[in-house]
Amino acid sequence: MATGHGIITGDVIDLFWDGGNRRGILVGTVATNSVPIGADNAGTGDNLPTNLTAITAFVRLEEEFLVTGDNIQAIGAKMSRKGAVVFADAADVELFAIVDPFDAASGGGYQWYTGNGITNPLAGEAVAKVFFSNGDSAGTNTALVYTGNN
C-alpha cells in the first residue's frame, strides 16, 4: 500500500478494482506498507484479482441500522462515487450488498419497493448495521441509505 494508508492490523476492508470487488476482508498483521489480506476465501464478492492489479482498499464505516426485513416496504441507497453499502446482522454477517452502481454514469443509486416484481432482499432478516465503503480513490464519497417500514 502507499505510505499513509491508515490501515491497521484487524481492520475489515473492502477492495475495489477494475471489474470487481470483495467485501469484509479481515486484515492480517500490518508491517508498514505491507497489508496482508488473506486468501480468496476471505470476505465476500469476486475472487481477488491477479498480482499487481491496481486496487482501492477502504476500511469500511459502520453505522447502527436496526430494521426487521419483513417490515420493509422500500430500500434505497445512493452514493456520489463508486462504493458499497452492506446490510449486516449483529454478528457482521453480510445479508445484502449493493455494490457500485452509484457513480453518476450508472444513474446514481439503487431502489427496491414492495410491488416492483422483485423479492424483498432483506425478507426474513434482522438487520443490525450497515457498512459503507468508498471504491473510488479519486475523492470523498457521500452516502445515503434508507428503508421505508410499515
ABEGO torsion letter per residue (X at the ends): XBBGAGBBBGBBBBBBBBGBBBBGBBBBBBBEABBBAEBAABEBEBBBBBBGBBBBBBBBBBBBBBBBAAABABBBBBBABBEBBBBBBAAGBBABBBBGAABAAAGGEBBBBBGAGBBBAABGBBBABBBBBBABAAEBBBBBBBBBBX
